[in-house]
Amino acid sequence: MSDCIFCKIIAGEIPSTKVYEDDKLLAFRDINPQAPVHILIIPKTHYDSVNALDEKSAPIVADIMLLAAKLAKENGLDSGYRIITNIGDDGGQTVKHLHFHLLGGVKLSEKMA
C-alpha cells in the first residue's frame, strides 16, 4: 500500500534499525520504545490487521511468534517478555499494517490498559 509507513520501511523508502529480515518478515527497533527492548515484527505482505487474515494467510502469525521467541532469546529476555498486537482504533492500532510488538528488558506492568 503506497501510503503505509511499514510498507515504505519494507521497500527501503524509510530507514529503520533492522534486527531481522527474510523473504516473509521484517523486524526492527521501535523509534518510540516503551521498554528497553521494543522490536516491531511485521510481515512483508500487507494485511491491515489480524482481522484481514484468512486460512491461507494465518500461518504468518506462527512465523511471527517463532521469530519473536528467537529475538527474545537473542536480546536476553530470559526472565520474560510481552508480545502485543493492536487491532482497530479502539484497540490502539495506529499503523494499519499487521504488526507485533516484542517488549522486554524490564519488569512489565500487569496492567494492560
C-alpha positions as a printed NumPy array, in Angstrom:
array([[  0.   ,   0.   ,   0.   ],
       [  1.528,   3.261,  -1.108],
       [  0.595,   5.28 ,   1.99 ],
       [  1.529,   2.623,   4.586],
       [  4.587,   3.58 ,   6.64 ],
       [  5.519,  -0.061,   7.259],
       [  5.267,  -0.883,   3.55 ],
       [  7.624,   2.051,   2.932],
       [ 10.043,   0.655,   5.541],
       [  9.89 ,  -2.763,   3.829],
       [ 10.596,  -1.093,   0.468],
       [ 13.591,   0.767,   1.945],
       [ 11.971,   4.174,   1.385],
       [ 12.082,   4.929,   5.124],
       [ 15.106,   3.902,   7.203],
       [ 14.793,   1.559,  10.168],
       [ 17.065,  -0.207,  12.604],
       [ 16.61 ,  -3.727,  11.296],
       [ 17.291,  -6.649,  13.591],
       [ 15.995,  -9.387,  11.268],
       [ 14.851,  -9.806,   7.687],
       [ 13.919, -12.723,   5.466],
       [ 11.615, -13.201,   2.488],
       [  8.44 , -13.04 ,   4.653],
       [  9.228, -10.944,   7.731],
       [ 10.988,  -7.805,   8.862],
       [ 11.836,  -6.91 ,  12.459],
       [ 13.169,  -3.527,  13.539],
       [ 13.563,  -1.421,  16.663],
       [ 10.65 ,   0.842,  17.558],
       [ 11.514,   4.544,  17.242],
       [  9.499,   5.295,  20.408],
       [ 10.403,   2.36 ,  22.668],
       [  8.108,   1.518,  25.575],
       [ 10.688,  -0.828,  27.153],
       [ 14.474,  -1.32 ,  26.91 ],
       [ 13.795,  -3.915,  24.196],
       [ 10.981,  -2.886,  21.844],
       [ 11.047,  -4.591,  18.472],
       [  8.327,  -4.477,  15.828],
       [  7.8  ,  -7.63 ,  13.781],
       [  5.865,  -7.249,  10.543],
       [  5.002,  -9.421,   7.567],
       [  6.254,  -8.138,   4.243],
       [  2.813,  -8.798,   2.77 ],
       [  0.391,  -6.06 ,   3.762],
       [ -2.521,  -7.068,   5.975],
       [ -4.395,  -4.305,   7.769],
       [ -4.599,  -6.334,  10.999],
       [ -5.333,  -9.811,  12.344],
       [ -8.883,  -9.27 ,  11.062],
       [ -7.577,  -9.332,   7.473],
       [ -6.145, -12.852,   7.82 ],
       [ -7.839, -15.945,   6.447],
       [ -6.98 , -19.648,   6.469],
       [ -4.383, -19.175,   3.732],
       [ -2.606, -16.199,   5.316],
       [ -2.974, -17.083,   9.017],
       [  0.294, -19.133,   9.171],
       [  2.217, -15.839,   9.032],
       [  1.275, -15.382,  12.697],
       [  3.072, -18.641,  13.573],
       [  6.149, -17.388,  11.712],
       [  5.972, -14.127,  13.66 ],
       [  5.653, -15.933,  17.015],
       [  8.653, -18.155,  16.245],
       [ 10.686, -15.099,  15.276],
       [  9.581, -13.276,  18.429],
       [ 10.854, -16.163,  20.581],
       [ 14.159, -16.174,  18.671],
       [ 14.6  , -12.405,  19.04 ],
       [ 13.658, -12.55 ,  22.728],
       [ 16.402, -15.111,  23.314],
       [ 18.929, -13.094,  21.278],
       [ 18.069,  -9.978,  23.309],
       [ 18.466, -11.677,  26.678],
       [ 14.8  , -11.65 ,  27.642],
       [ 15.174, -14.888,  29.604],
       [ 13.055, -13.688,  32.544],
       [ 10.084, -12.784,  30.356],
       [  8.676, -10.562,  27.671],
       [  5.397,  -9.464,  26.126],
       [  4.076,  -9.79 ,  22.575],
       [  1.265,  -7.417,  21.621],
       [ -0.758,  -6.667,  18.534],
       [ -3.342,  -3.906,  18.419],
       [ -6.438,  -4.182,  16.231],
       [ -8.538,  -1.209,  15.142],
       [ -8.841,   2.273,  16.555],
       [-10.336,   1.195,  19.879],
       [ -7.577,  -1.403,  20.232],
       [ -4.909,   1.285,  19.854],
       [ -3.75 ,   0.383,  16.341],
       [ -2.041,   3.449,  14.868],
       [ -0.452,   1.835,  11.791],
       [ -2.871,  -0.19 ,   9.687],
       [ -0.357,  -2.916,   8.831],
       [ -0.311,  -6.131,  10.854],
       [  2.488,  -5.857,  13.383],
       [  3.508,  -7.311,  16.71 ],
       [  5.423,  -5.542,  19.457],
       [  8.084,  -7.533,  21.325],
       [  8.662,  -5.801,  24.665],
       [ 11.034,  -6.68 ,  27.472],
       [ 14.206,  -5.932,  29.356],
       [ 12.359,  -4.672,  32.45 ],
       [  9.561,  -5.985,  34.661],
       [  6.428,  -5.007,  32.751],
       [  3.29 ,  -3.792,  34.469],
       [  0.477,  -6.287,  34.908],
       [ -1.935,  -3.526,  33.937],
       [ -2.877,  -3.773,  30.267],
       [ -4.865,  -0.57 ,  29.841]])
